[in-house]
Amino acid sequence: MSHFTTIQTQVRDLEALSDACVELGLELRADTPCRGYAGVTRTSHRTIVLKGPYDIAVDPAPENNDTYGLTTDWWDGHVAREVGKGFGRLLQSYGIHKTTREARSRGLRVRRQQEQDGSVLLTLEGGAL
């Protein structure tokens, strides 16, 4: 019995996703089976390899190959402990890296500050928006 659940997201930049994975101590790999409950695996375009027993599959959305969905097995909280509930920490880190890449491509300087509540403040300076 498979417990894999897909959440459609606005992941559009696999390099920024890879940077987010590195920040969280994870790895985004191609040609790696995605692990789930009871040893069930599934193939995916890319796999975020987690430290626990389950992984996250990264696959193009059926209706838009420029957007990726994240699929995982949420059973027993293994994935949530590593990337946050609903992929929260992973998607926050992805957003930071995507914004930083875009800003730098436009000649902006980026300053990142971690707030006490866990949020991140990005300050963009210089250049033209």
C-alpha positions, 0 to 999 in steps of 0.5 A, a space after each residue: 500500500 503506497 502512502 505517497 502524496 503529491 503537493 503541487 508547488 511553484 518550484 521552477 528552478 532545479 538549481 535553486 532547489 538543489 541549493 536549498 537542499 544543500 543548505 538543509 544538509 540534503 541532496 537532490 539526485 537524478 536517477 535515484 529511486 524515491 523511498 516510501 513506506 514499507 520499502 516501496 519505491 517510485 521512480 522520479 525525475 529527481 529525488 531529494 534524498 533524506 537522512 530518514 527512511 523516506 525521500 521526496 520525489 520531484 516531478 514535472 507537473 502534468 499540465 506544465 513541465 516548467 513547474 514541479 510537484 513534490 511527492 513524499 510519504 508523510 507517514 510517522 513524521 519522518 519527512 516533516 522532521 527534516 524539511 518541515 510540515 508541508 515542506 515548509 523549511 524546504 520551500 522557504 529555503 528554495 524561495 530564498 535561493 530563487 530570489 537571491 539568484 534572480 536578484 544577482 542576475 539583475 546586478 543587485 546585492 543581497 543581504 540575508 538576515 535570520 530573524 528570531 522567529 525563524 523568518 528570513 529577511 532579504 534586503 536587495 540593494 543597488 541596480 535597477 529593479 
